[in-house]
Amino acid sequence: MSSRARGSRRRRARRRGAVALALIAAVSLVAGVVVARAVSEPARGDGAASGTATSVGASPVAPSPSPSSSPSPQEPAEPPPVRVISGGDVMTDRGPKAYAQAHGTDAVLQGIARVLRKGDATWVNLEGPLTTIGTPWPAKTYIFRGPPGMAPALRRAGVDIVTLGNNHAVDYGRSALKDSIRTLEKTRVQVVGAGRDLADARAPAKVTTDSGATIGFLAWDDAWWPGFAATGSRAGVAEAFNAVGRMKRDIRALAKKVDYVVVGYHWGIEHQHYPIAQQTREAHAAIDAGADLVIGHHPHVLQGIETYRRRLIFYSLGDLVFDHYSVETGQTVLVDAVLTPRGVTATLVPAYASSQGIPSIQHGGPGRTILTLLRQYSQPFGTRITIDGDTAIVRAGRK
């Protein structure tokens, strides 16, 4: 494997192999002792010749097997593949909030729920807290606060994890952030990227699949707002830009405990279709440290896909639930990724958010337009994206 994390998985496998070798060696030693005693002690009873290894009422003792005939330990089994669904920015204020009040909270995600529910684990970026408390952050132009009822609606739609590591998590203050985390956790939606303090913001989410494979999730915010960062005693977001070394340590530590690691970043320049150098550096560092899949948010538009060391980087998925006034900010894809130890294969499902911010799966010409644009944005990386009907496929590594 190429990364340190996959090296740690090999080390765990080697330890299991070493235990098996030790057991085989112990059995061989016992067998050797039996043979040695039989050879050195004359048989009792009917005057058998000296040095004949026989015993009363038993067959002759067979010699211990030579080292070349000892069974070799079996190679440790690879972890089963896992399926992770990733979506873009979900903002439940303004247009989506009005839509939920008119049609119910479940209606907001109804058009994409069938895809979200397909994953062993599904996650999105949640733009702003889900709460009714708090005070707007001073001097901040755009502030978001969604209804608490969206938390169970997210869960019913298939979302298991949200990242709150973004520039809207503390829009209504730290108490509102903590209240939102409580609400989400009560509905069994895990939170990463933000927390009640820095340790909580850095803590991973973990999912165990029906096959027994384990997936860990981490997230960070690079599009930070002054004062939003979590500290040892203050709620807020986890930052990567000023703490790349800590970010890599967190990924390595998680990779030792789970089979697969998925990370998310809120980064880049708004309305730009191509990532800046900071995004590329952090994405590569994450995979070098053990991440299997990197998902980006914040630019409000799609950015390209890169294959790196048999892993995939999605620099921006754009907006998933977000009201808007331009076509390109409504265009997005859902990423249906299958992760294996040998590589990642992702199916790209095109979607479009209405002007009120309500997404639906796209078919035919509109869907192909989105996939073609994403292929264009990925050209600088030399990424091969194969469009097949209403979806597209991108692969890194082997099946």
C-alpha positions in Angstrom: 0.0 0.0 0.0 1.2 3.5 -0.6 0.4 5.4 2.6 1.5 5.2 6.1 -2.1 4.2 7.2 -2.1 1.3 4.8 1.4 0.4 6.2 -0.2 0.3 9.7 -2.8 -2.1 8.4 -0.1 -4.3 7.0 1.7 -4.2 10.4 -1.5 -5.4 12.1 -1.7 -8.2 9.5 1.9 -9.1 10.1 1.3 -9.3 13.9 -1.5 -11.7 13.3 0.8 -13.7 11.0 3.5 -13.7 13.7 1.1 -15.2 16.2 0.3 -18.0 13.8 4.0 -18.7 13.2 4.6 -18.9 16.9 1.8 -21.4 17.4 3.2 -23.6 14.6 6.7 -23.4 16.1 5.4 -24.5 19.5 3.6 -27.5 18.0 6.8 -28.5 16.2 8.9 -28.2 19.4 6.5 -30.5 21.3 6.7 -33.0 18.5 10.5 -32.9 18.5 10.6 -33.6 22.2 8.4 -36.7 21.7 10.7 -38.0 19.0 13.9 -37.3 21.0 12.6 -39.3 24.0 11.5 -42.2 21.8 15.0 -42.4 20.1 17.0 -42.1 23.3 15.0 -44.6 25.5 14.9 -48.4 24.7 11.4 -49.8 24.2 10.1 -51.9 27.1 8.5 -55.4 27.0 9.5 -58.0 24.4 13.3 -57.5 24.0 13.2 -55.2 21.0 16.7 -54.3 19.7 18.4 -51.3 21.3 17.6 -48.0 19.5 14.3 -49.1 17.9 11.6 -46.5 18.6 8.6 -48.6 19.4 6.1 -48.7 22.2 3.7 -51.3 23.6 0.3 -51.0 21.9 1.2 -48.0 19.7 2.4 -47.4 16.1 6.0 -46.2 15.6 6.4 -42.5 16.3 6.6 -40.5 13.1 9.4 -38.0 12.6 8.6 -34.4 13.0 8.0 -32.6 9.7 10.9 -30.8 8.2 10.7 -27.0 8.1 10.0 -27.1 4.4 6.8 -29.1 4.9 5.4 -26.9 7.6 2.2 -25.1 6.6 2.7 -21.4 5.8 0.4 -19.0 7.6 -2.5 -17.7 5.5 -2.4 -14.2 4.2 -4.6 -11.9 6.3 -7.9 -11.1 4.6 -8.4 -7.6 3.2 -11.1 -5.5 4.7 -14.3 -5.7 2.7 -15.1 -2.8 0.3 -17.3 0.1 1.6 -19.6 2.5 -0.1 -19.5 6.1 0.9 -22.0 8.7 -0.5 -20.8 12.4 -0.3 -22.8 15.5 -1.0 -22.0 19.3 -1.2 -23.1 22.2 0.9 -26.5 22.0 2.7 -27.8 25.3 3.8 -31.3 25.2 5.4 -32.1 28.9 6.0 -33.8 31.3 3.6 -35.2 29.5 0.5 -34.9 25.9 1.8 -36.3 27.0 5.2 -39.4 28.5 3.5 -39.8 25.4 1.4 -39.6 23.2 4.5 -42.3 25.3 6.2 -44.6 25.0 3.2 -44.0 21.3 2.3 -42.4 19.7 5.4 -38.7 19.1 6.2 -38.5 15.8 4.5 -39.5 17.4 1.2 -36.2 19.3 1.1 -34.1 16.2 0.4 -36.8 14.0 -1.2 -35.4 14.4 -4.7 -32.0 12.9 -3.8 -32.8 10.7 -0.8 -32.8 7.5 -2.8 -29.1 8.0 -3.6 -28.2 9.2 -0.1 -29.6 6.0 1.3 -27.4 3.7 -0.8 -24.3 4.3 1.2 -22.7 2.3 4.1 -22.1 5.8 5.2 -23.4 9.2 3.8 -22.2 12.7 4.7 -22.7 16.3 3.7 -21.4 19.7 4.7 -24.0 21.5 6.9 -23.8 25.3 6.4 -24.9 26.7 9.7 -26.4 25.4 13.0 -29.8 23.8 13.4 -31.2 25.7 16.3 -33.6 28.4 17.5 -31.3 30.1 19.9 -28.3 32.5 19.6 -27.4 35.9 18.5 -26.1 36.8 15.0 -22.3 37.1 14.8 -21.4 40.8 14.8 -20.3 42.4 11.5 -20.9 39.2 9.5 -22.9 39.8 6.3 -24.2 36.2 5.6 -25.4 34.3 8.6 -27.4 31.0 8.5 -29.5 29.2 11.0 -31.7 26.3 10.0 -34.7 24.7 11.8 -33.9 21.9 14.3 -36.5 19.8 12.5 -34.0 19.4 9.7 -31.8 17.2 11.9 -34.2 14.2 11.8 -35.0 15.0 8.2 -31.4 14.6 7.3 -31.3 11.2 9.2 -34.4 10.0 7.5 -33.0 10.9 4.1 -30.0 8.7 4.8 -27.4 11.1 6.1 -25.2 9.6 8.9 -22.6 12.4 9.3 -22.3 16.1 8.8 -19.3 18.4 8.9 -19.8 21.7 10.6 -16.2 22.6 9.9 -17.1 25.7 7.9 -17.4 29.5 8.0 -21.1 29.4 9.2 -20.9 27.0 12.1 -20.7 29.8 14.7 -23.0 32.3 12.9 -25.3 32.5 15.9 -22.7 32.1 18.6 -21.1 29.2 20.5 -24.2 28.3 22.4 -26.1 27.9 19.2 -23.4 25.6 17.8 -23.4 23.4 20.9 -27.2 23.3 20.8 -27.1 22.2 17.2 -24.6 19.4 18.0 -26.9 18.1 20.7 -29.8 18.1 18.3 -27.9 16.3 15.6 -26.5 13.7 18.0 -30.0 13.0 19.4 -31.1 12.0 15.9 -28.0 9.8 15.5 -26.3 12.1 13.0 -22.6 12.4 13.9 -20.8 15.7 13.7 -17.2 16.3 12.7 -15.1 19.5 12.0 -16.6 21.4 14.9 -17.3 20.7 18.5 -17.8 21.9 22.1 -14.0 22.4 22.3 -10.9 21.7 20.2 -10.7 18.1 21.2 -14.3 17.6 20.3 -13.9 19.4 17.0 -10.9 17.1 16.1 -12.7 13.9 17.1 -13.6 11.5 14.3 -16.9 10.0 13.4 -16.8 6.2 13.0 -19.2 3.9 11.1 -19.1 0.1 11.2 -20.7 -1.5 8.1 -22.9 -4.6 8.0 -19.8 -6.5 6.6 -17.7 -5.5 9.6 -15.5 -2.9 7.8 -14.9 0.3 9.7 -14.8 3.9 8.2 -13.5 7.0 10.0 -14.4 10.6 9.1 -12.6 13.9 9.9 -13.1 17.4 8.7 -11.5 20.9 8.9 -12.3 24.5 8.0 -9.9 26.6 6.0 -12.4 29.3 5.0 -12.3 30.4 8.6 -14.0 33.4 10.1 -12.1 35.4 12.9 -13.1 34.0 16.3 -14.6 30.8 14.9 -11.7 28.5 15.8 -12.2 26.0 18.7 -9.8 26.1 21.6 -9.2 23.9 24.6 -12.2 25.4 26.4 -14.2 27.1 23.6 -16.6 25.7 21.1 -15.8 26.3 17.4 -14.3 24.7 14.3 -11.2 22.7 13.6 -8.7 24.4 11.3 -6.2 22.8 9.0 -4.5 25.8 7.3 -2.6 26.8 10.5 -2.2 23.2 11.8 -1.2 20.9 8.9 1.1 18.9 11.1 -1.7 18.3 13.6 -4.1 17.4 10.8 -1.7 14.7 9.5 -1.3 13.3 13.0 -5.0 13.0 13.4 -5.3 11.1 10.1 -2.5 8.7 11.0 -4.0 8.0 14.4 -7.4 7.3 12.9 -6.0 5.1 10.1 -4.6 2.8 12.8 -8.1 2.2 14.2 -10.3 1.9 11.1 -10.1 0.2 7.7 -10.8 3.4 5.7 -10.4 7.1 6.3 -12.6 9.8 4.6 -11.7 13.5 5.1 -13.5 16.8 4.3 -12.3 20.4 3.8 -14.0 23.7 3.6 -11.6 25.6 1.4 -10.8 27.4 -1.8 -12.1 30.5 -3.5 -15.8 31.1 -4.0 -17.1 30.7 -7.6 -13.7 29.4 -8.9 -13.7 26.1 -10.8 -10.1 25.3 -10.2 -8.4 24.7 -6.8 -5.6 26.9 -5.4 -2.2 25.5 -4.4 -3.2 25.3 -0.7 -6.0 22.9 -1.5 -3.7 20.6 -3.5 -1.0 20.6 -0.8 -3.5 19.7 2.0 -5.2 17.1 -0.1 -2.0 15.3 -1.0 -0.8 15.6 2.6 -4.0 14.0 3.8 -3.6 11.0 1.4 0.1 10.7 2.3 -1.0 10.4 5.9 -3.6 7.7 5.2 -6.8 9.2 3.8 -8.6 7.1 1.2 -11.0 9.8 0.0 -10.9 13.6 0.1 -14.1 15.7 -0.3 -14.0 19.5 -0.6 -16.7 22.2 -0.1 -17.1 26.0 0.0 -16.6 27.4 -3.6 -20.4 27.0 -4.3 -19.5 25.6 -7.7 -18.0 22.3 -8.9 -14.2 21.9 -9.1 -12.1 19.2 -10.7 -11.3 15.6 -9.5 -7.7 14.4 -9.1 -6.4 10.8 -8.8 -3.5 10.7 -6.4 -1.7 7.5 -5.1 -4.7 5.3 -6.0 -7.1 7.6 -4.2 -9.6 10.3 -5.2 -9.7 14.0 -4.4 -12.9 16.0 -5.1 -11.9 19.6 -4.7 -15.4 21.0 -4.5 -18.8 19.4 -4.9 -20.6 22.8 -5.1 -24.0 23.4 -3.4 -26.5 20.6 -2.8 -29.2 22.5 -0.8 -28.8 26.2 -1.3 -30.9 28.9 -2.9 -29.1 30.8 -5.7 -29.4 33.0 -8.8 -27.1 31.4 -11.3 -27.1 28.1 -13.2 -23.5 27.1 -12.2 -24.2 27.4 -8.5 -27.1 25.0 -8.8 -25.0 22.3 -10.6 -23.6 19.5 -8.4 -22.9 15.8 -8.2 -23.4 13.2 -5.6 -20.3 11.0 -5.2 -21.1 7.3 -4.8 -17.6 5.9 -4.0 -16.6 2.3 -3.4 -13.4 2.1 -1.3 -11.1 -0.9 -1.3 -7.5 -1.4 -0.1 -6.4 -1.3 -3.8 -8.1 1.8 -4.9 -11.3 3.9 -5.2 -14.1 3.8 -7.9 -16.7 6.6 -7.8 -20.0 6.9 -9.7 -21.0 10.6 -10.2 -24.7 11.3 -10.0 -25.6 14.7 -11.4 -28.1 16.9 -9.5 -29.4 20.4 -9.7 -30.8 22.7 -7.0 -33.7 24.9 -7.9 -33.5 28.6 -7.4 -35.2 28.0 -4.0 -32.4 25.5 -3.2 -34.2 22.1 -3.5 -32.1 19.4 -5.3 -33.2 16.8 -7.7 -31.4 14.1 -9.7 -30.8 15.1 -13.4 -31.2 12.9 -16.4 -30.6 13.2 -20.1 -29.2 16.5 -21.5 -29.1 18.5 -18.2 -27.3 15.7 -16.4 -24.8 15.2 -19.2 -24.1 18.9 -19.2 -23.1 18.8 -15.6 -20.9 15.7 -16.1 -19.2 17.2 -19.1 -18.4 20.4 -17.2 -16.9 18.4 -14.4 -14.8 16.5 -16.9 -13.6 19.8 -18.2 -12.7 21.1 -14.8 -10.7 17.9 -14.2 -8.6 18.1 -17.3 -5.6 19.9 -15.6 -5.1 16.8 -13.5 -5.3 14.3 -16.4 -8.2 12.6 -14.7 -10.2 10.2 -16.9 -14.0 10.5 -16.4 -16.2 8.1 -18.4 -19.7 9.4 -19.0 -22.2 6.5 -19.3 -25.8 7.5 -19.7 -27.0 9.5 -16.8 -23.9 9.0 -14.6 -20.1 9.0 -14.9 -17.3 6.8 -13.5 -13.9 7.8 -12.3 -11.3 5.3 -11.0 -8.1 5.5 -9.0 -6.1 2.3 -8.6 -7.3 -1.2 -9.3 -10.7 -2.9 -8.6 
